[in-house]
Amino acid sequence: MDGLTLAALLGALAVALSIAIKVVALGVIPANRKPSTGMAWLLLVLLNTAAGLIGFALFGSPRLDRHRQARQDQAKARIRERTDHVPDHELDPTLPPYVGSVVALNRTLGSMPLVGGNTVELLPDYRGSIAAMTKAVHGAETFVDVEFYITAWDDTTDPLFAALADAAERGVRVRMLFDHLGSRGIPGFQEMLKRLDGTRIEWRAMLPIKPLKGVIRRPDLRNHRKLLVVDGRIGFTGSQNLTEPGYNKPKNHAAGREWVELMARLQGPVVATLEAVFAQDWYTETGETTAVAIVPAPVGESRSGAMHDVTCQLVPSGPGYVAENNLRLFTTLIYSAQRRISLTSPYFVPDESLLYAVTTAAQRGIEVELFVSEESDQFMVGHAQASYYRALLESGVRIRLYPSPWILHSKHFTIDDDVAVLGSSNMDMRSFALNYEISLMMLGRDVVTAMREVEDTYRRLSRELTLEEWSQRPGRTRYVDTVMRLTAGLQ
C-alpha cells in the first residue's frame, strides 16, 4: 500500500470516527438535560469534535464525586430526620392562598420548616454589615460559624478577623469555610492562609481541587453561600462576600468600582436553619458531625430598624439536590404574583422556565421591574445577560440600570406586598445548577415594605433602559451577546 492510499484510508477512518462520535453524542449528551443545555453541548461537539468532547468531559456533568455525594446525602437525611417533627408555622390568614403551597414546595425540596417569631434587620451598607458581624462575634460565648464564597483578610475585614481570632483565643469554637477557587482568585489569598494558621480558627477550603492528591471534580462547581452564625442566636446571610468592596483589585480601585450588597441580620428560630446548612457543609468537607436542634427559639431582641415576628423559611440548593430548589421557588412565586414584581440580580441569565415566568408576568399586566448593573464586571456573563434584554423589554419588563462604576451585586426580589426573598443566588443558570446557594423567603407586609425601601433607593439612582435605545446597538455587539448566550448553556 503506497503512501497516498494509506493517507486516503486514514482520512476516511477519521471521517467515519467523527461521524460515529457525533451520532453517539446525539443520543447521549441531551439525556437528563434541559433542551437548551443539550443543544449547546451538541453544537460545540458538531463544530469541533475534539474541543467539544474535552469540554464535555471537564464541564458536562454537575454531579459530585461519590464520596462527597454520599456525605452530602447523609447530612441531608440527618436534617430531614431532625425537621420532620417540627410543624410549619401557622400562616397569617391575610396572606394569599398560594403561599401555603410555596411553603410545602420549599419543605419538600430543602427540608427546612417555616418558622415564625424572627427578627430581621436589612443591612444595605457594605461596611456597616461587616461592623454588625464584628459586633456579634465580640459577644460570642460558645461558637461562631462562618461560610462565605469569597473570603479575604484585608483592611476592611480585619476587624472581623481580629474578633474571630480573639473569640477563638478565649475558648469560643470558631469554624470557617470558604470556596477554594473563589477565594484563591483574590489578591492576598496565600497570606490569608498563613494568618489563619497563626490563629485558633478552624478553617477549610470548600470544593478543593488537588490533582496530585487525587481530588478532582468539575472545576466550575462552587459553594456560593454566605452566612455567619453566632451561638445559634444571631445569624447573617445575603449577597455580600467577605472582602473589601473593590475585591482588592487595583483595576477596580482605579475605576472607582465598588460592589453594592444587601445582607440581613437574623434572630429567632430561622438561625438554627442557617446553622443546619453550615453543619451540612462542614460535614461534607471534614466528616465531622455537628448537633443542631431545629426547634422553636426565643424571639429576637428588640432592635431599632428591625422587623419583628417575621415568618421565614430557608431554602438550600445546589449540586447533589435532585431539583433546582431555588429556580422552582423563584418561578412559582413569579407566576403567583398578582400586582407587582421587583427583581434585583447582578447576573440575570435565565433558563427557559424563568424567562417565560418573568415575561408572562409582564404580559398579563403585572408591573415587573429588573434592577441590573449598567456595566457588568464579567465580560461573558454581561453579554449573555444582554442577549435577553430585547425579549424582556418587548414583553413590558422595565429594566433599570444601576450606574457604573458601581456593581449592583444584591440578590433579592419582592412579590406584591406578601413575599420577599433574599440570599446568595443569582438568577442565572450557574446559580441554579452549579452553585451551592441559600435563599431566605420572608413573609408579610412589614418585611416587603423594608425591602421596597432598598429598591426605592436603587430606582432613584438608576436610569431606565428603553427598547428604542437597545435597538440602536451595533450589530457586532449583538453578535457577541448571542455567542455568549450560547456559552451560558454549557452546563
C-alpha positions as CSV (number, residue, x, y, z in Angstrom):
1,M,0.0,0.0,0.0
2,D,1.6,3.3,-1.1
3,G,1.6,6.5,1.0
4,L,-1.2,8.1,-0.9
5,T,-3.5,5.1,-0.4
6,L,-2.7,5.0,3.3
7,A,-3.4,8.6,3.7
8,A,-6.7,8.3,2.0
9,L,-7.6,5.3,4.2
10,L,-6.7,7.1,7.4
11,G,-8.6,10.2,6.2
12,A,-11.7,8.0,5.6
13,L,-11.3,6.4,9.0
14,A,-11.1,9.8,10.7
15,V,-14.2,11.0,8.9
16,A,-16.1,7.8,9.9
17,L,-14.9,8.1,13.5
18,S,-16.0,11.7,13.6
19,I,-19.4,10.8,12.3
20,A,-19.8,7.9,14.7
21,I,-18.9,10.2,17.7
22,K,-21.4,12.8,16.6
23,V,-24.1,10.1,16.2
24,V,-23.4,8.8,19.6
25,A,-23.4,12.3,21.1
26,L,-26.9,12.9,19.7
27,G,-28.2,10.1,21.9
28,V,-26.0,10.7,25.0
29,I,-25.5,14.4,25.6
30,P,-29.2,15.6,25.7
31,A,-30.1,12.9,28.3
32,N,-31.4,14.3,31.5
33,R,-30.5,17.9,30.4
34,K,-32.6,20.9,29.6
35,P,-33.0,21.2,25.8
36,S,-31.0,24.5,25.7
37,T,-28.1,22.9,27.6
38,G,-28.2,19.8,25.4
39,M,-28.3,21.8,22.2
40,A,-25.4,24.0,23.3
41,W,-23.2,21.0,24.0
42,L,-24.2,19.3,20.8
43,L,-23.4,22.3,18.8
44,L,-20.0,22.6,20.3
45,V,-19.3,18.9,19.5
46,L,-20.6,19.2,16.0
47,L,-18.5,22.3,15.3
48,N,-15.3,21.0,16.9
49,T,-15.4,17.4,18.0
50,A,-12.2,17.3,19.9
51,A,-12.8,20.6,21.8
52,G,-16.4,19.6,22.4
53,L,-15.5,16.2,23.9
54,I,-12.8,17.6,26.1
55,G,-15.1,20.4,27.3
56,F,-17.9,18.0,28.0
57,A,-15.6,15.7,29.9
58,L,-14.5,18.5,32.1
59,F,-17.7,20.5,32.5
60,G,-20.5,18.4,31.2
61,S,-21.7,16.9,34.4
62,P,-22.7,18.8,37.6
63,R,-22.6,15.5,39.6
64,L,-20.4,15.3,42.6
65,D,-17.9,12.6,43.2
66,R,-19.2,9.5,45.0
67,H,-17.5,10.3,48.3
68,R,-18.8,13.8,48.5
69,Q,-22.3,12.9,47.3
70,A,-22.5,10.2,50.0
71,R,-21.6,12.6,52.7
72,Q,-24.0,15.2,51.5
73,D,-26.8,12.7,51.3
74,Q,-26.1,11.6,54.8
75,A,-26.2,15.2,56.0
76,K,-29.4,15.9,54.2
77,A,-31.0,12.8,55.6
78,R,-30.0,13.9,59.1
79,I,-31.5,17.3,58.6
80,R,-34.7,15.8,57.3
81,E,-34.9,13.5,60.4
82,R,-34.4,16.4,62.7
83,T,-37.0,18.6,61.0
84,D,-39.7,16.0,60.4
85,H,-41.3,16.6,63.8
86,V,-41.2,20.4,63.5
87,P,-44.6,21.7,62.2
88,D,-44.7,24.7,59.8
89,H,-45.6,27.9,61.5
90,E,-49.2,28.9,61.0
91,L,-49.6,31.3,58.1
92,D,-51.1,34.7,58.6
93,P,-54.6,34.5,57.2
94,T,-54.2,37.7,55.3
95,L,-51.6,36.1,53.0
96,P,-52.8,34.8,49.7
97,P,-53.6,31.1,49.4
98,Y,-50.6,30.3,47.1
99,V,-48.1,31.0,49.9
100,G,-49.1,27.7,51.6
101,S,-48.2,25.7,48.5
102,V,-44.9,27.5,48.2
103,V,-44.1,26.6,51.8
104,A,-44.9,23.0,51.0
105,L,-42.7,23.1,47.9
106,N,-39.7,24.5,49.8
107,R,-40.1,21.9,52.6
108,T,-40.2,19.1,50.1
109,L,-37.1,20.3,48.3
110,G,-35.0,21.6,51.2
111,S,-36.5,20.1,54.3
112,M,-36.5,23.4,56.2
113,P,-39.7,24.3,58.1
114,L,-41.4,27.6,58.0
115,V,-40.6,29.3,61.3
116,G,-42.1,32.3,63.0
117,G,-41.0,34.8,65.7
118,N,-37.9,36.0,63.9
119,T,-36.3,39.5,63.9
120,V,-35.0,40.6,60.6
121,E,-32.8,43.7,60.0
122,L,-31.8,44.6,56.5
123,L,-28.2,45.8,56.1
124,P,-27.6,47.7,52.8
125,D,-24.4,49.4,53.9
126,Y,-21.3,47.3,52.9
127,R,-19.0,48.3,55.7
128,G,-21.9,48.5,58.1
129,S,-22.8,44.8,57.6
130,I,-19.2,43.9,58.4
131,A,-19.3,46.0,61.5
132,A,-22.6,44.3,62.6
133,M,-21.0,40.9,62.1
134,T,-17.9,42.0,64.1
135,K,-20.1,43.2,67.0
136,A,-22.0,39.9,67.1
137,V,-18.7,37.9,67.1
138,H,-17.4,40.0,70.0
139,G,-20.4,38.8,72.0
140,A,-19.9,35.1,71.2
141,E,-19.9,32.7,74.1
142,T,-19.8,29.2,72.6
143,F,-19.3,29.1,68.9
144,V,-19.1,31.1,65.7
145,D,-19.6,29.5,62.2
146,V,-18.6,31.4,59.1
147,E,-19.1,30.4,55.5
148,F,-18.5,32.7,52.5
149,Y,-17.8,32.1,48.8
150,I,-15.0,34.7,48.7
151,T,-13.0,35.4,51.9
152,A,-10.1,37.8,52.2
153,W,-8.3,39.2,55.2
154,D,-7.8,42.9,54.3
155,D,-8.2,46.3,55.8
156,T,-12.0,46.3,55.6
157,T,-12.4,42.7,57.0
158,D,-9.5,42.9,59.5
159,P,-11.8,44.0,62.5
160,L,-14.0,40.9,61.9
161,F,-11.0,38.5,61.5
162,A,-9.5,40.1,64.7
163,A,-12.8,39.4,66.5
164,L,-12.9,35.8,65.3
165,A,-9.3,35.2,66.3
166,D,-9.9,36.8,69.7
167,A,-13.1,34.7,70.2
168,A,-11.1,31.5,69.4
169,E,-8.4,32.6,71.9
170,R,-11.0,32.9,74.7
171,G,-12.4,29.4,74.1
172,V,-15.1,30.0,71.6
173,R,-15.1,27.5,68.9
174,V,-14.7,29.3,65.6
175,R,-15.0,27.4,62.3
176,M,-14.6,29.0,58.8
177,L,-15.4,27.7,55.3
178,F,-14.6,29.5,52.0
179,D,-14.7,28.3,48.4
180,H,-11.3,27.1,47.3
181,L,-11.2,28.6,43.8
182,G,-13.5,31.6,44.5
183,S,-11.2,32.9,47.3
184,R,-8.0,31.9,45.6
185,G,-8.6,34.5,42.9
186,I,-8.4,37.4,45.3
187,P,-5.0,39.1,45.9
188,G,-3.5,38.1,49.3
189,F,-5.0,34.6,49.4
190,Q,-1.8,32.8,50.4
191,E,-1.1,35.5,53.0
192,M,-4.6,35.0,54.5
193,L,-3.9,31.2,54.9
194,K,-0.7,32.0,56.8
195,R,-2.5,34.4,59.0
196,L,-5.3,31.9,59.7
197,D,-2.8,29.2,60.6
198,G,-1.5,31.6,63.2
199,T,-4.9,31.7,65.0
200,R,-7.0,29.0,66.6
201,I,-9.7,29.4,63.9
202,E,-10.6,26.0,62.4
203,W,-10.8,26.6,58.6
204,R,-11.4,24.5,55.5
205,A,-11.5,25.3,51.8
206,M,-14.7,24.1,50.2
207,L,-14.7,22.0,47.0
208,P,-10.9,21.9,46.8
209,I,-9.2,20.6,43.6
210,K,-5.9,18.8,44.3
211,P,-5.0,16.6,41.3
212,L,-1.7,15.4,42.9
213,K,-3.8,14.1,45.9
214,G,-6.5,12.6,43.6
215,V,-9.1,15.2,44.5
216,I,-10.5,16.0,41.0
217,R,-14.0,17.2,40.1
218,R,-15.7,19.5,37.7
219,P,-13.7,22.7,38.3
220,D,-16.5,25.2,38.0
221,L,-18.7,23.8,40.8
222,R,-18.8,26.4,43.6
223,N,-20.0,26.8,47.1
224,H,-21.5,30.3,46.7
225,R,-23.3,30.5,50.1
226,K,-22.8,33.5,52.5
227,L,-23.6,33.0,56.2
228,L,-22.4,33.7,59.7
229,V,-23.9,32.2,62.9
230,V,-23.1,33.2,66.5
231,D,-24.1,30.9,69.3
232,G,-27.2,29.8,67.4
233,R,-28.7,33.2,68.4
234,I,-27.7,35.6,65.7
235,G,-27.3,34.9,62.0
236,F,-26.3,36.8,58.9
237,T,-26.9,36.0,55.2
238,G,-27.3,37.7,51.9
239,S,-25.2,38.6,48.9
240,Q,-22.0,40.0,50.3
241,N,-18.6,38.3,50.2
242,L,-16.1,38.7,53.0
243,T,-13.8,41.2,51.3
244,E,-13.3,44.9,50.8
245,P,-15.8,46.5,48.4
246,G,-13.4,46.6,45.5
247,Y,-12.3,43.0,45.9
248,N,-8.7,44.1,46.5
249,K,-8.1,44.5,42.8
250,P,-6.2,47.6,41.5
251,K,-8.2,47.9,38.3
252,N,-11.4,48.2,40.4
253,H,-9.9,50.8,42.7
254,A,-8.6,52.8,39.7
255,A,-12.1,52.8,38.2
256,G,-13.8,53.6,41.5
257,R,-15.7,50.3,41.2
258,E,-17.3,49.0,44.4
259,W,-19.9,46.3,45.0
260,V,-23.3,47.2,46.3
261,E,-24.8,44.5,48.6
262,L,-27.7,43.6,50.8
263,M,-27.3,41.4,54.0
264,A,-29.8,40.5,56.7
265,R,-29.2,40.2,60.4
266,L,-31.4,37.5,61.9
267,Q,-32.6,36.3,65.3
268,G,-35.1,33.7,66.2
269,P,-35.6,30.1,65.1
270,V,-34.5,30.7,61.5
271,V,-30.9,31.0,62.8
272,A,-31.0,27.3,63.5
273,T,-31.8,26.5,59.9
274,L,-28.8,28.6,58.8
275,E,-26.7,26.6,61.3
276,A,-28.0,23.4,59.8
277,V,-26.8,24.4,56.3
278,F,-23.3,25.2,57.8
279,A,-23.3,21.9,59.6
280,Q,-24.1,20.0,56.4
281,D,-21.3,21.8,54.5
282,W,-18.8,21.3,57.4
283,Y,-19.6,17.6,57.5
284,T,-19.2,17.3,53.7
285,E,-15.7,18.9,53.9
286,T,-14.4,17.3,57.1
287,G,-16.5,14.3,58.0
288,E,-17.2,15.9,61.4
289,T,-20.9,15.9,62.6
290,T,-22.4,18.8,64.4
291,A,-25.5,18.7,66.6
292,V,-28.2,21.2,65.5
293,A,-31.5,21.5,67.2
294,I,-34.1,22.9,64.8
295,V,-36.7,23.8,67.4
296,P,-38.7,26.9,68.4
297,A,-36.3,29.6,69.8
298,P,-36.9,32.8,71.8
299,V,-38.0,35.8,69.8
300,G,-35.1,38.1,68.8
301,E,-34.2,41.1,70.8
302,S,-35.9,44.5,70.0
303,R,-33.7,46.5,67.6
304,S,-34.2,49.9,66.0
305,G,-34.9,49.5,62.3
306,A,-35.6,45.8,62.5
307,M,-38.8,43.9,61.7
308,H,-40.1,41.7,64.5
309,D,-42.2,38.5,64.5
310,V,-41.3,37.8,60.8
311,T,-42.1,34.3,59.4
312,C,-39.2,32.9,57.4
313,Q,-38.1,29.7,55.5
314,L,-34.6,28.9,54.3
315,V,-34.2,27.1,51.0
316,P,-30.8,25.5,50.3
317,S,-29.9,24.5,46.8
318,G,-27.0,23.3,44.7
319,P,-25.3,20.2,43.2
320,G,-26.5,17.0,44.9
321,Y,-30.1,18.1,45.2
322,V,-32.4,16.3,42.8
323,A,-34.3,19.5,41.9
324,E,-33.1,23.1,41.3
325,N,-34.7,24.3,44.5
326,N,-34.0,28.0,44.0
327,L,-35.3,28.0,40.4
328,R,-38.5,26.2,41.4
329,L,-39.1,28.7,44.3
330,F,-38.4,31.7,42.0
331,T,-40.7,30.6,39.1
332,T,-43.5,29.6,41.4
333,L,-43.6,33.0,43.2
334,I,-43.3,34.9,39.9
335,Y,-46.2,33.0,38.4
336,S,-48.2,33.6,41.6
337,A,-47.8,37.4,41.6
338,Q,-50.9,39.5,41.0
339,R,-49.8,43.1,41.0
340,R,-46.1,43.8,41.3
341,I,-42.7,42.1,40.9
342,S,-39.4,43.7,41.6
343,L,-36.2,41.7,40.8
344,T,-32.6,42.5,41.6
345,S,-29.9,40.3,40.2
346,P,-26.3,41.1,39.1
347,Y,-26.3,38.2,36.7
348,F,-29.7,37.7,35.0
349,V,-29.1,34.8,32.6
350,P,-32.4,32.8,32.9
351,D,-33.2,29.4,31.6
352,E,-36.4,29.0,29.5
353,S,-38.6,28.5,32.6
354,L,-37.6,31.6,34.4
355,L,-37.6,33.8,31.2
356,Y,-41.1,32.6,30.5
357,A,-42.3,33.2,34.1
358,V,-40.9,36.8,34.0
359,T,-42.1,37.8,30.5
360,T,-45.5,36.1,31.1
361,A,-46.0,38.1,34.3
362,A,-45.4,41.3,32.3
363,Q,-47.7,40.2,29.5
364,R,-50.6,39.5,31.9
365,G,-50.4,43.0,33.3
366,I,-48.1,42.6,36.3
367,E,-45.8,45.6,37.0
368,V,-42.4,44.0,36.6
369,E,-39.0,45.7,37.0
370,L,-35.5,44.3,36.9
371,F,-32.5,46.1,38.5
372,V,-29.1,45.2,37.0
373,S,-25.8,46.9,36.7
374,E,-25.2,49.3,33.9
375,E,-21.8,47.8,33.4
376,S,-21.1,44.1,34.2
377,D,-17.9,43.1,35.9
378,Q,-17.8,39.9,33.9
379,F,-17.5,40.0,30.1
380,M,-19.1,36.7,29.1
381,V,-21.9,36.9,31.7
382,G,-22.6,40.6,30.9
383,H,-23.0,39.9,27.2
384,A,-25.1,36.7,27.8
385,Q,-27.4,38.8,30.1
386,A,-27.7,41.5,27.5
387,S,-29.0,38.9,25.0
388,Y,-32.2,38.7,27.0
389,Y,-33.0,42.4,27.2
390,R,-35.0,42.6,24.0
391,A,-37.3,39.8,25.0
392,L,-37.8,41.4,28.4
393,L,-38.4,44.9,27.1
394,E,-40.8,43.7,24.4
395,S,-42.8,41.9,27.0
396,G,-43.1,45.0,29.1
397,V,-40.5,44.4,31.8
398,R,-38.9,47.7,32.9
399,I,-35.1,47.3,33.1
400,R,-33.3,49.7,35.4
401,L,-29.6,50.2,35.1
402,Y,-27.7,50.9,38.3
403,P,-25.0,53.4,37.4
404,S,-21.3,52.4,36.8
405,P,-18.7,52.2,38.1
406,W,-20.7,50.5,40.9
407,I,-21.6,46.9,40.6
408,L,-25.1,46.1,41.9
409,H,-24.4,42.7,43.4
410,S,-27.5,42.4,45.7
411,K,-29.7,39.3,45.1
412,H,-33.4,39.7,46.1
413,F,-36.9,40.2,44.9
414,T,-40.4,41.1,46.2
415,I,-43.8,39.7,45.2
416,D,-46.8,42.0,45.7
417,D,-47.0,43.0,49.4
418,D,-46.6,39.5,50.6
419,V,-43.2,37.8,49.9
420,A,-39.6,38.9,49.9
421,V,-36.7,36.6,49.0
422,L,-33.0,37.4,49.8
423,G,-30.0,35.3,49.5
424,S,-26.8,34.3,47.7
425,S,-28.4,33.1,44.5
426,N,-28.2,34.9,41.2
427,M,-30.9,34.5,38.6
428,D,-28.7,32.6,36.2
429,M,-28.2,29.0,35.1
430,R,-24.9,28.8,37.1
431,S,-26.7,29.5,40.4
432,F,-29.5,27.1,39.5
433,A,-27.4,24.1,38.6
434,L,-23.7,24.5,39.6
435,N,-23.5,26.6,42.7
436,Y,-24.4,25.8,46.3
437,E,-26.8,28.6,47.3
438,I,-29.2,29.7,50.1
439,S,-32.4,31.7,49.6
440,L,-34.4,33.1,52.5
441,M,-38.1,33.6,52.0
442,M,-39.7,36.1,54.3
443,L,-43.4,36.7,54.6
444,G,-45.6,39.8,55.3
445,R,-46.1,43.4,54.5
446,D,-43.5,44.7,57.0
447,V,-40.5,42.9,55.5
448,V,-41.7,43.7,52.0
449,T,-42.0,47.3,52.9
450,A,-38.5,47.3,54.2
451,M,-37.2,45.6,51.1
452,R,-39.1,48.2,48.9
453,E,-37.2,51.0,50.6
454,V,-34.0,49.4,49.4
455,E,-35.5,49.0,45.9
456,D,-36.6,52.6,46.0
457,T,-33.0,53.7,46.6
458,Y,-31.9,51.7,43.6
459,R,-34.6,53.2,41.5
460,R,-33.6,56.8,42.4
461,L,-30.1,56.1,41.4
462,S,-30.8,54.1,38.2
463,R,-31.9,55.0,34.7
464,E,-34.4,53.1,32.7
465,L,-33.3,51.2,29.5
466,T,-35.8,51.7,26.6
467,L,-36.4,49.4,23.7
468,E,-35.5,52.2,21.3
469,E,-32.1,52.7,22.9
470,W,-31.5,49.0,22.9
471,S,-32.4,48.6,19.3
472,Q,-29.6,51.1,18.3
473,R,-26.7,48.9,19.4
474,P,-24.2,48.0,16.7
475,G,-24.6,44.6,15.0
476,R,-21.2,43.4,16.3
477,T,-22.3,43.9,19.9
478,R,-25.5,41.9,19.3
479,Y,-23.4,39.1,17.7
480,V,-21.2,38.9,20.8
481,D,-24.3,38.8,23.0
482,T,-25.7,35.9,21.1
483,V,-22.4,33.9,21.2
484,M,-22.1,34.5,25.0
485,R,-25.7,33.4,25.4
486,L,-24.7,30.1,23.9
487,T,-21.8,29.6,26.4
488,A,-24.2,30.2,29.3
489,G,-26.0,26.9,28.3
490,L,-22.8,24.8,28.5
491,Q,-23.6,23.1,31.8
